[in-house]
């Protein structure tokens, strides 16, 4: 069974940084795309950033220039470096992987205080 395990969430002040990690139980090249989504209270889940097998990336407009998605192929891990955090970045962040199936992690909470 494919599993994604997120870590790295927590409480940070506005302007601070966090790095989220998503460790996959299989080779991440098994997936066409891996990404990070987030869901704030009362809002729909939205795409934050994604990276394809070829290494192409895309970002939500709200995080461009502040967040960076990357991966460590040897460790089967995808990262989300989040800088210049804002209170509106507060949400549960989910790792996602897409291939012939779609897999979600359990989520990690990021809270940004003002």
PLY file of the C-alpha trace (Angstrom):
ply
format ascii 1.0
element vertex 114
property float x
property float y
property float z
element edge 113
property int vertex1
property int vertex2
end_header
0.00 0.00 0.00
1.35 3.39 -1.00
1.72 5.82 1.88
2.66 9.48 2.14
3.78 10.80 5.51
4.02 14.54 6.07
6.04 16.28 8.73
7.34 19.73 9.55
4.21 21.64 10.40
3.92 23.80 13.47
3.40 27.27 14.84
5.43 30.15 13.42
5.22 33.92 13.55
4.40 35.93 10.47
7.50 36.42 8.36
8.99 33.15 9.51
9.79 29.95 7.64
8.92 26.29 7.76
9.90 23.31 5.66
7.40 20.53 5.13
8.48 17.02 4.17
6.50 14.27 2.47
8.07 10.83 2.60
6.69 8.25 0.19
6.72 4.51 0.81
7.59 3.88 -2.84
9.87 5.37 -5.46
8.53 8.85 -6.18
9.22 8.36 -9.88
6.23 6.04 -9.74
4.12 9.19 -9.73
3.41 11.56 -12.61
3.00 14.48 -10.24
3.49 15.17 -6.56
2.14 18.22 -4.88
1.13 20.07 -1.78
-2.43 21.17 -1.12
-3.84 23.07 1.80
-7.21 23.51 3.43
-7.99 26.37 5.74
-10.98 26.26 8.10
-14.19 26.78 6.18
-12.45 26.78 2.81
-11.97 24.31 0.02
-8.75 22.41 -0.43
-6.48 24.19 -2.89
-3.31 23.39 -4.76
-0.25 25.13 -3.35
2.58 23.68 -5.44
3.30 20.69 -7.63
6.26 19.03 -9.28
6.14 16.62 -12.20
8.29 13.58 -12.81
10.26 15.69 -15.29
10.87 18.32 -12.66
8.50 21.02 -13.85
6.90 23.01 -11.08
3.85 25.21 -10.69
2.61 27.32 -7.83
-0.55 29.02 -6.66
-0.34 32.75 -7.30
-0.67 33.41 -3.58
2.62 31.62 -2.80
4.76 32.43 -5.82
8.11 33.83 -4.77
7.66 32.62 -1.18
7.27 28.84 -1.42
9.50 26.34 -3.20
8.74 22.71 -3.94
11.63 20.30 -4.36
12.44 16.62 -4.04
15.15 14.26 -2.92
14.87 11.27 -5.21
17.22 9.11 -3.16
15.04 9.60 -0.08
11.71 9.44 -1.94
10.80 12.71 -0.29
9.21 15.92 -1.53
9.68 19.18 0.34
7.85 22.47 0.56
10.02 25.34 1.74
7.78 28.12 2.97
9.28 31.56 3.57
7.78 34.92 4.48
4.78 33.15 5.96
1.56 35.08 6.42
-1.40 34.44 8.72
-3.45 33.55 5.65
-1.11 30.61 5.03
-2.58 28.95 8.12
-4.07 25.62 7.04
-3.67 21.88 7.09
-1.17 21.00 4.37
-1.57 17.73 2.52
0.87 15.87 0.34
-0.60 14.40 -2.85
0.71 11.97 -5.44
-0.87 11.12 -8.76
-0.22 8.16 -11.02
-2.78 5.60 -12.12
-4.20 6.28 -8.65
-4.21 9.25 -6.32
-2.77 9.14 -2.82
-3.08 11.64 0.03
-1.10 12.06 3.19
-2.73 12.60 6.57
-1.96 16.31 6.65
0.17 18.54 8.83
-1.05 21.71 10.49
0.69 25.01 9.82
-0.32 27.94 12.01
1.04 31.41 11.32
0.49 33.95 14.06
0.32 37.68 13.41
0 1
1 2
2 3
3 4
4 5
5 6
6 7
7 8
8 9
9 10
10 11
11 12
12 13
13 14
14 15
15 16
16 17
17 18
18 19
19 20
20 21
21 22
22 23
23 24
24 25
25 26
26 27
27 28
28 29
29 30
30 31
31 32
32 33
33 34
34 35
35 36
36 37
37 38
38 39
39 40
40 41
41 42
42 43
43 44
44 45
45 46
46 47
47 48
48 49
49 50
50 51
51 52
52 53
53 54
54 55
55 56
56 57
57 58
58 59
59 60
60 61
61 62
62 63
63 64
64 65
65 66
66 67
67 68
68 69
69 70
70 71
71 72
72 73
73 74
74 75
75 76
76 77
77 78
78 79
79 80
80 81
81 82
82 83
83 84
84 85
85 86
86 87
87 88
88 89
89 90
90 91
91 92
92 93
93 94
94 95
95 96
96 97
97 98
98 99
99 100
100 101
101 102
102 103
103 104
104 105
105 106
106 107
107 108
108 109
109 110
110 111
111 112
112 113
